[in-house]
Amino acid sequence: MFRAMLAALALTPLAEAASAACASDDEIAAFVASYLSLSPTKALGIGGDMQDALCTQAKLVAALTPSLGPVVGYKAGLTSQPAQERFGVSAPVHGVLYRDMLLEDGATITASFGAVPMVEADLLMIVADDAIAQATTPEEILQHVSALRPFIELPDLSVAKGEPLTGETLTAMGVGPRLGVMGADIPITDAAAMSAALSSMTVTLRADDGSVLSEAPGAAVLGHPANALLWLMSEGIVLKAGDIVSVGSFGPLIPVGKVGGGAAVQYSGLPGDPQISVSFSD
């Protein structure tokens, strides 16, 4: 889990070598203060490489867990072409999920839930067992996933206007964690059938008035949503039984101001064509 990664970063010579570009304690404290007050802030990780960004992220996670609860899983970000194009990157990024950011389907929250609040159509996978580490294909991944959960992620880009948003700064800042609404479990009893359904499904994000904000096939996420877990493992993340994994957005991130009083996501092609929603108050 991420705590082990945090401990490793704190103890290895590599962390010491990277510390010149890893955020200072004062920079972390300033970011956390702005994050908790929902105020646009200065980006973390400016000028550093990805190793520096991960060092900063580890320090930020330690600083945020007292407020957001323990880490319960991981999130892959920028896993679709529209998301990558928006931020000028050619590869995904990753962060963590905190216990208290996860809300139930139908939740009502304030529209100003973040400094730069966004909406995206996402999906969660629940890891069934540690043997997922041996998987090499999407279908093999699903043999070690107990269930899917529909998920509307509500990320917060956090930074003030003009601050750089790159793969490195997004990673340093944890890939925008704030809130997310999850649906009921969709159990996986036939990995092959579910693999086919995930690849061919259509994921539609709608505004409060029913207008379509984005629509994409399941394959929009790295060719197959389960590839997000393979990618995370290729980055050195060790998935364990019970971990919750966000596969990333199936389309562009949408500013909350464009969705009106709420948003809904439907997964046409998954069992029951499930749909979830979130409402926004003034």
N, C-alpha and C positions, 0 to 999 in steps of 0.2 A: 504493500500500500504506500500511499504518498508519504506517510510518516517515516518509513524506512528510507525513501529517497531523500527526505529532508535531513535525516541523520547522516546519511552518506555524504551529502553535500557539505555538511558541517565539519566532517571529520577527515575528508580526503585532501591530499595536497592539491588536487585539481581545483577544489573550491577555493583554496588560498590563492592559487595562481589567477583565478578568474575574479577575485574579489575587487580588483581595481574597477571593473565595470559592473559589478553586482551592486544593486542599490544599497545605500547606507541605511542604518537604522533610522536616521532622521527622515530620509526620503520615504521609507516605508510608513513611518508614523504619519507623515503629512498626507500621503495617499489614503491611508485608512481613515483619517479624520475627514477628508473630503468625501470618501466613499460612504461613510456612515451618515453624513449630513446631506447626501444626495447633491453634492456640489461638483460642477465640472472642475477637473484638476489637471495637473501636469502629468504627461505620460511618463511611465517608468520604462527603462530599458533603452533609452535613446543612445545611439552610437555603439551599442554592444552587439555581440554576436548571439547565436541561439543558446550557447552554453551559459553566457552571462544572463540571458533572459530566464533560463530555467533556475538559475541560482536565485534571481530576484523573486521568481514565482514561489519558490520554496519558502523564502522568508515572508512573503505576503500571506501565504496559506497559514503559516503559524500565527500571524498577526490577526487574521480574520476568523479563525475557528472559535475564539471566545464569543463572537457575535453571531456567526452563521451556523454554529454547530460543527460536529466532526465531519471529516471527509467520508462520503459514502460511495464514491465512484469517480468516474472520469468523463471528460467531455472532449470529443474531437470537434474542431472548429474549421471553418473554411473548407468543407469537404465537397462542396458543389462548385461548378464553374462560375455561376453568378457571384457567389460569395468571394471566390478567389479574385475575380476580376475587379470587384469593388475595392479590394485592399491591395491590388497589385502584387499578388503572390502566386506561386506555382505549386505550392504544397500545403497540406493541412497544418494546423497547429493544435496544441492540446492544453487542457487545464483540468480542474477537478470540479466535482459536484459536492455541495455541502448539504447536510441533512435539512436545515431549516429553510433552504431556498425552494424546496419541492412542495408544491401545493396540490390539492385535489381538483379534479375536473369540475368546472363550473364556478371556480373561485371568483370573487369580486375583489379587485384591488384598485388602488388609486392610479390614475393614468400617469401621474408623475412619480412612478415607483423607482426611477433612477435618474441620474444626472442627464443621461442621453438614452432614454428608454427605447427599446426596439422589440419587435415581434418576429418570430421565425417558426416555421413548421419543422419539427424535429421528430425523433423517435428514440425511445429507450430500449435497451436490451439488458436483461437481468442474468448475470453469470450464474450457471448452475453448479459448476465444480472447477477445481483447479486444473483439471486435465485439459481445459481449453488452451493451455499453453502449447499443446501438441498439434493444434489445428493449423491447417495450411490453406484451406479453401473456405468460401462462405458457407457451404453446406456443413463442413466439419465444425465451423464455429457454432452453427445453430444446433448441433448435437450436444453442445455444452452450454446452451442458453435455455433457461427454464421458461421464460416468457418475454413477450414484447409489451411495451406500454406506449400508447400514443402520448405525444409530448409537444406542448407549445412552449418553447423556451422564450423567456422574457429577459434577454441580455441587456446589459448596460455598458455602452462604449466608454462612459466615465469621463473622457477627456474634454478639455476646453477647446473651443474652435481654434484651428490652426496647429494644434498639437499633432505630431506624426502618428499615424496608425499603420504600422508595418507588421510583418510576421513576428518580428522580434519584440516590438512594444506590446502587441496583443498578447503574446506568450508571457511576457514579464508581468502583465496585469491580470493574468489568469484567464484570458479569453472571455472577458466580460461577464462573469457570473453575477446574477442578481436573483432572479426568480424563475419558476417554470411550473406549468400546470400539467399533471399527468393523469392519464386515463386508467381504466381497469386493466388488469393483466390479460393478455392474450396468450394462453398456454401453447407451447410448442410440443406437439405429439408426433409430428411427421416432419423431420428436418428437411427432407427433399422437397416436399410440397410447400413448406413455408419459405424455403429459399426461392422457389420459382415465383411465389406470390409476392415476396418482397421486391424482387427485381422488376416485375411487371406492373405492380400497383401504381395508382395515380394518387399523389398527395396534393390536396387542394387547400390553400389558405384563403379564407373569405373574411371580409370586413363585416361590421355589424349590420350593414344594409344588404348583405348577401352577395355583394360584388366580389369577383375573384381578384385577389391580390397576387397570387402566384399559383402555378400548377406545374408539377413535374413528376416524371416517373421515378420509381424507387431507384432505378439505376443512376439517377442524377448524383447520388452520393457515392463517389469513388467507384462507379460501375456496379456496385451492390452494397446496400447498407452494412452488411456484415464485414465488408472490407475495412470499415472504420476500426473494428476491433483488431483485425490483422495489422493495420497500420500502427495502432497504439502499441501493440506488442513489439512491432519492429523498432519502435522508439525506446524500448527498454522497460515499458510498463508491464508489471506482472499482475495479471488479472486473477482475482480470487473469488471463490464462491460467495455469492451475495452482492458483489459489486454491481452498481448501476452504471451503465454506459450510455451516454448521449452520442448518437452517431453523427450529429451535425445537421445543418440546414439543408432542406431539399430545394430551396430557392433563395432569393435575396433576403437580406434583413430589411424589415419594413419599419419605418419610424412609427411609434405608437399613435402619433397624431393623424396618420392616414387610415386608421382602422375604425375610427368612430368609437362607439360605446362598447366595443368588444371584438373578439375574433374567434373564428372556429376553424378547425382543421379536420378534414375527412381523408380516410385512407381507403380508397376504392380498390377492391381486390384482395384486401385482407379479410379474414373470416368475419362476416357480419358488417363489413364496410364501416368500421367504427368511426365515430366523430367525437371530438372534445371541444370545449369552449372556455373562454375566459371573458369576464366582463370588467369594464373600466369605469370607475366613478370619477367625478370631478375632484 
